[in-house]
């Protein structure tokens, strides 16, 4: 008995030494509010309580271990949560992010599932990112952000997120230059290109100026391993004037068949005071993809939002967006939306971060 107690004490001592330099953090976002959406269906406008309007609600676990010599091991497990119903989001346990990797003077390498470099790129430049106008008329609908590649005929990704991937990020001491790269394995037997995804972001930031370039390629796949690559090239620039921060974004999206789409965004963030800010944006979409005897057509979106911070962790928000489009255009995600109709959306809610 005494030997067992002594052995436990020794093991505990070694265990404590092994984990002395490890840290694990539990974090999350709880975001829920009111949404009123009219997407042109015969049923008309509908109102609901909606989760994750400003930022996707989530709970996450992240850890870092100092391995010595500047080398660190890290992991992140992040689950999306639908606050309005209590269900999990993204249709999987840790669908937002599940990565493990190493970081050091060389930068950082992660393996697993995460946002595509393109979605992170738009989150950085667009004041609305992929939120506030709730994706239905937001950046994930108007721009190509990845997550469309498939694995063995099954959708292994979700819009803006990529699975089965290797991610690389440059260190932060490159005189304002930065880069992020992603390679997603299609995991299709006999065809290394089927279902594969690629992403690359190059950036430069000095003083108030920030510019960026992004490239994205998703290979779709059917049962016969036929691939059709969808590609996006984006450029963006922002300049912080103090009283306002304007930004310009451009993306061209094509595929190996007929897709030809261009989108332009001009947006601005205006601080009202230390707690409040207003941001607004206009996006023009020109879709020259053949449709019948003509083309898909164009769409225009205007959006405006207001954010007020009650504290460092809690804020209130509201936003309004209106999308108009040509008769054959359908630039929104809502599956029941009617082509050619206007889409109007109003959101308001509260977000708490912990």
N, C-alpha and C positions, 0 to 999 in steps of 0.2 A: 504493500500500500504506500509505504514511504517512498519506495523507488518510483512508483507511478506519479506521486505528487511531485517528486524532484524532476522527473522527466517532463511533466507538464510545465513546470516552472522554467526549465531550460528552453523548451520549445517556444514558450511565450516570450522569453527574452529575445530569442533569435527572430521571431515573427515581428516583434516590435522594432528591432533594428532594421529588418528588411523593408518595412513600410513607413519608417520614420520620415522619409522625404517624399512620401506620396500624399496627394490631396485629392479628395473627391467632393464635388459640389453638386447639390441639387438646385435646379433653377427652373424657371418657367414663365409663361405669360398666360394670363386669363383675360380674354377680350370678348365682349359680347355687347350687342346693341340691337337697334331697330333698323330694319331695311324695308323700303318701299320701292318696288320694281315694276316697271311697265315695259315689257319686251315685245309688245305688238301682237300678242296672242289674242284670239277672240274673247277669251275669258276676261281680259283686261288686267288692270293693276292688281298686285297682291302684296300684302304686308305680312311681315314675320319678324321673329326674334332670330338673329343670326350670329353665329360664333365667328371670331377671327376676322373682323372687318378691317381693323387698322393693322393688326399683326396676327398671324395664325396662333391660336391658343395651343399651348404645349406644356409638357413637363419633360425635363431632361436631366441627364446625369453626365457629368464630364469629370475627367481625372487627369492628373499630370504626375509623372514620376521623374525626378531628377536622377539621371543615370551617371552623372559626372562628366567632366570635360566639355560642358556645354551641350551635351546630348540629353534630350528628354523624350520620354514615351507619353503618349496621350490617347485618350479615347473619348468619344461622345456617343450617347444613346439618347435620341430625342423622339418622343411620341407626340403626334398631333392629337388634340382633344377638341371635340365639338361640345362647347360649354352649354349650348342650348338643349342638348339631349343627353350629354354624358357619354356619348359614343367616342370611339377612336376615329381619327381622321386618316386619310390616305389609304384606307383599307388594309393596313398592316400594323404590326405592333410598334415598331420604331420607324415609321414611314417617312418622317421628316429628315432624320439623319442617323446613320449608324456607321461610325468610322473608328479606325484605330491606326496610329501612325507614329512617326518619329520626327523630331524637329531639332535643329541645331544651326550652326553657322552657315550651312548649305541651304537653309530654308526649311520647308516642311513637306513631308510626304504622308498622305492619308490613303487608306484603302477602305472601300465599302460603298455606301450610298450617301449622297449629299445633294444640295442644290447644284445645278449646272453652273459653270462659270458665266454663262450668259445671263441667267436669272440674277446672280450676284452682281453682275455688271449693271443691269437695269435697276436693281435695288439701290445701288450706289449713286447713279446719276439721276434717275427719275424721282422727283419728290413724292410721287404716289407709289412708286415701286410696284408691288403686286398686291396692294391693299387699298383700303378706304373706298374704292369703287368696286371692291369685292370680286375682282376677276371677271365678272360678267361683261363689263365694258372696260376692263383694266388692261394692264400691260400684257398679261398672259394671253389675252384674246387678240390684241392688236399687233403684238410682236411674236416672233418665233423665239422661244426661250429654251427649247430642248425638252428631253423626256419623252420623245415620240418613238425612239428606237424600240424594237421588240426583240424578244428572245424566244426562239423556237415557236414562233407564232403566238406567244402569249405576251400581253403587255406587262413588261417587267419594270416599267418606269411610270411616273405620273408627270403631268405638265410641270416643267421647270426643275424636275429632279431626275437624277440618273443613278442607276444601280450598277453593280459589278464593275466598279471603276477604280482607277488609280488617279489621285489628285496630287499636283505639285504646286507649291507656292514659294516664290523667291523670298529671301530675307528682307528685312526692312531697312537695310543700310546701303541702298544702291543709288544714293543721291537723287531721290525722287522717282526713280524708275521702279516698276514692279511688273510681275507677270504671274499668271495662273494658268495651269494646263490640266486637262482631264482626258483620260482614255478609258472608254467603257467597252468591255468585252461583250460581244454578241452571244458567245457561248453556243453557237450553232455547229453541230457536228459536220465536218467536211467543208465548212465555209467560214473563214475567219473574218470576212467583211460583213456578213449578214448580221443585222441587228447591232452593229458597232456604232458607238458614238464618240465624237471628238469635240473638244472645246479648248479655246485659247483666248486669253485676255492679256493685252499689253497696256500699261498705263504709265502716265507721267504726271507728277504733281509738284508744283513749286509755288510757294506763297499762295496767292488766291486762285491761281489757274490750275485746272485739272483736265487732262484729255485722256481718251481711252479708245482702244480698238478691240473688237471681239470677233472671233470666227467660231462658227458652230456647224457641225455636220452630224446628222442622224441617218443611219441606214435602216430603212424599214425592211420587213421580211415577210414573205408568205410561206405556205407549206412546201413550196418547191424551191425554197432558198433563193428566189428572185429578189434582188435588192433594188430599191429606188431611194437614192440619197436626197435628203432635204437639207439645204445649206442656207446659212444666214451670215451676212457680213454687216457689222455695225460700227459706227464711229460716234463719239460723243465729246462734248466739251462744256465745261462750266466755269464760271468766274464769280468768286464771292466778293461783292462790292461792299459788304457790311450791311447796308440798308436793304439789299436784295441780292439774291443769288440766281441769276439766269442760267439755263442749260439748254443745249441743243442736242438732239439725238436723231440719228438716221440709221435705218436698216433696210437691206435688200435681201429678200428671201426667194430662192429658186429651188427646183428639184430637177431630176433627170427626165421628167416628162414635160409638163406644160406650165407649172407654177411660175409666176413672175409677179412679185409683189414688193412695193416700196412703202415705207412708213416714215413720217417725219414728225418729231415732237419739239415744240418750243414751250418751256415751262419756267416757272419762277417761284422761289421761296422768299417770303417777306417776313422778317421778325417784327412783331408788333411791340413786344417788350420781352423781358427775360423769361416769361412764362408762356407767351402766346405767339403763334405764327400762322400766317395764311399762305397757302400755295395754290397755284392755278396752272393749268396746262392745256395746250391745244395740239391735237394730233390729226394729221392728214394721212389717209391710207389710199394708195393708188394700186389697184389690183388689176393687172392686165392679163391675167390667166384667161384663156379662151373659155367661153360659156355660151353654148348654142351657136348663134351666128355672130355673137358679139364677145364681150368680156365680162368678168365678174363685176367690175365696177368699183367705184370709190366710196369712201366713208370719211366722215369728219366727227371728231369728238372734242367737246369742251368739258373741263372738270375744274371744280374749285373746292377747297377744303379749309377747315379751321381746326387748330389743335390748341388746347389749353392744358398746361401741366399744373396739377394740383400739388404735386410733390415730385421728387426724383423718380418715383416708381409708378405713380398713378396719374393718368391724364384723361381728359374728355375730348371727343372729336365729333365732327360732322362733315359730310361731304355731299356734293351733288354732281352728277355727270349726265350729259345728254349726247347721244350718238345719232347722227343722221347718215343715211346711206342710199346709194342708188338702188334701183328696183331689184337687181339680181345680187346685190351685195349682202353678206351676212357675217359681219365682223364682230360676233359675240359668241360666248360659249354656251349660252342657254339653249338646250337641245330643242325646246319648243318654240324658240323665237321665229318670227316670220321674216323672210328675206325682204329687204327694201323698207322696213318699218323703222321708226325712230325708237330708240331705247332710252328710257329715263330712269335714273336711279338716285334715291336719297338714302343716306345712311347716317346714323348717330349712335354713339355708344361710349363705353368706358373701358379702359385698358389698365390692368395692373401687372407689374413685372416683379418677380421675386427671385 
